[in-house]
């Protein structure tokens, strides 16, 4: 019986590729479903054989812990070099984009709060 192993919604492409390669390297038979054309489907990695579920789950959990530790190490290294991402650095890189996002937030706030202010 098929069993869902890993949801792909919100997963970065490189992480999904790594998980596929990990499952293939350990001879775990799987298939994948996508969101579909309109994004209404359920993107996930499924196992054909539910007896491999625990093995696959453990492999993915180990991989995700290692990925988290690598990301933390990279961030710590950036902080030590003084190159960590900050709001000011984002603003200096893309001032127009930051301005448009702030403008959109302001417009949404005006529409949301206007019924309460204009009584």
Order of alpha helices (4+ residues) and beta strands (2+ residues): beta-alpha-beta-beta-alpha-alpha-alpha
